[in-house]
Amino acid sequence: MDEPQHAQPTPVEEPLATARGLSLQGPKGPVFGPLDLDLPRGAAIALAGKAGSGKSALLLALTGRMRGVTGELSVDGHDAIRHSRQVRKITSVARIDDLVEPEDSLSLEDCITERTLADAAPARARLANYLHVALLLGLDEPRSTAYGQLSPSDQVRAAVALASIRPAPMIVLDDIDRETTLAEQEILWNGLVKLAAEGVTVIASTSERAAVPLEVTTIEMEALHA
């Protein structure tokens, strides 16, 4: 008599990032938190909130680039509070406020070279990595084009493609809605969903929720302050 067959449990994948009681205090009071988060691998995530709600600061914190953060934060197995340098090495920032963004005067080719040096990325793969993500997101501008000559939508695409030159499990982008229409934002989000399907956790901030697709997880900054 055959033994009964038992279905094997599906393994539960650990989150890419986990935060517990994560907080940041500013001179005028709390910037964000305390908050608890579990960010899955290979997900597109919208960080939604009005200006001044702490979106940019949280993106910096999640990538080990914000000082003064308290609580617990683990990113891909690394303690992002105690070992922020390790987290910076495995995460990538496409654009953050006025802190991280390609220079308007540089051509895309120059931006690729600059980003390769800044991220200590493998020189042999830099162009292939950039072109793969640029194509995935729908950027087809010549590499001789200056970053500042791109449309706001294409600047988002270029920034994300540049952030992918050194492969990283997490890429963050500030203000996907900056100077872009709802229709343009929807197309951009769909591109980020495609990138996430390749195993990258992509987190983008926005104050415009109407353009965020249903398959994108939305984290409400105002709720995190409650």
ChimeraX attribute file (.defattr): number of C-alpha atoms within 10 A of each C-alpha:
attribute: neighborCount
match mode: 1-to-1
recipient: residues
	/A:1	3
	/A:2	4
	/A:3	5
	/A:4	6
	/A:5	6
	/A:6	6
	/A:7	6
	/A:8	6
	/A:9	6
	/A:10	6
	/A:11	6
	/A:12	6
	/A:13	8
	/A:14	13
	/A:15	16
	/A:16	20
	/A:17	22
	/A:18	21
	/A:19	19
	/A:20	16
	/A:21	14
	/A:22	21
	/A:23	20
	/A:24	22
	/A:25	14
	/A:26	9
	/A:27	6
	/A:28	6
	/A:29	8
	/A:30	14
	/A:31	20
	/A:32	22
	/A:33	23
	/A:34	18
	/A:35	18
	/A:36	15
	/A:37	15
	/A:38	14
	/A:39	19
	/A:40	18
	/A:41	21
	/A:42	20
	/A:43	24
	/A:44	28
	/A:45	24
	/A:46	24
	/A:47	23
	/A:48	23
	/A:49	19
	/A:50	14
	/A:51	11
	/A:52	11
	/A:53	19
	/A:54	22
	/A:55	27
	/A:56	24
	/A:57	20
	/A:58	23
	/A:59	23
	/A:60	18
	/A:61	23
	/A:62	27
	/A:63	24
	/A:64	26
	/A:65	19
	/A:66	17
	/A:67	12
	/A:68	10
	/A:69	22
	/A:70	16
	/A:71	15
	/A:72	17
	/A:73	25
	/A:74	22
	/A:75	25
	/A:76	17
	/A:77	13
	/A:78	17
	/A:79	18
	/A:80	26
	/A:81	23
	/A:82	13
	/A:83	12
	/A:84	21
	/A:85	15
	/A:86	15
	/A:87	24
	/A:88	19
	/A:89	14
	/A:90	18
	/A:91	23
	/A:92	24
	/A:93	24
	/A:94	21
	/A:95	25
	/A:96	19
	/A:97	12
	/A:98	7
	/A:99	8
	/A:100	13
	/A:101	19
	/A:102	23
	/A:103	14
	/A:104	14
	/A:105	13
	/A:106	17
	/A:107	19
	/A:108	24
	/A:109	16
	/A:110	18
	/A:111	22
	/A:112	23
	/A:113	17
	/A:114	16
	/A:115	19
	/A:116	21
	/A:117	12
	/A:118	10
	/A:119	14
	/A:120	12
	/A:121	16
	/A:122	14
	/A:123	14
	/A:124	8
	/A:125	13
	/A:126	19
	/A:127	17
	/A:128	12
	/A:129	18
	/A:130	22
	/A:131	19
	/A:132	15
	/A:133	23
	/A:134	22
	/A:135	13
	/A:136	15
	/A:137	24
	/A:138	14
	/A:139	19
	/A:140	12
	/A:141	14
	/A:142	10
	/A:143	14
	/A:144	11
	/A:145	15
	/A:146	19
	/A:147	25
	/A:148	16
	/A:149	13
	/A:150	17
	/A:151	12
	/A:152	18
	/A:153	19
	/A:154	22
	/A:155	20
	/A:156	26
	/A:157	26
	/A:158	28
	/A:159	22
	/A:160	25
	/A:161	24
	/A:162	30
	/A:163	27
	/A:164	28
	/A:165	27
	/A:166	23
	/A:167	18
	/A:168	17
	/A:169	19
	/A:170	27
	/A:171	25
	/A:172	23
	/A:173	27
	/A:174	25
	/A:175	21
	/A:176	23
	/A:177	22
	/A:178	15
	/A:179	12
	/A:180	17
	/A:181	14
	/A:182	15
	/A:183	10
	/A:184	17
	/A:185	24
	/A:186	17
	/A:187	18
	/A:188	23
	/A:189	23
	/A:190	19
	/A:191	20
	/A:192	25
	/A:193	22
	/A:194	18
	/A:195	21
	/A:196	22
	/A:197	15
	/A:198	12
	/A:199	16
	/A:200	23
	/A:201	26
	/A:202	26
	/A:203	26
	/A:204	26
	/A:205	28
	/A:206	24
	/A:207	20
	/A:208	18
	/A:209	17
	/A:210	10
	/A:211	19
	/A:212	21
	/A:213	17
	/A:214	7
	/A:215	12
	/A:216	18
	/A:217	16
	/A:218	19
	/A:219	16
	/A:220	17
	/A:221	22
	/A:222	15
	/A:223	11
	/A:224	15
	/A:225	14
	/A:226	8
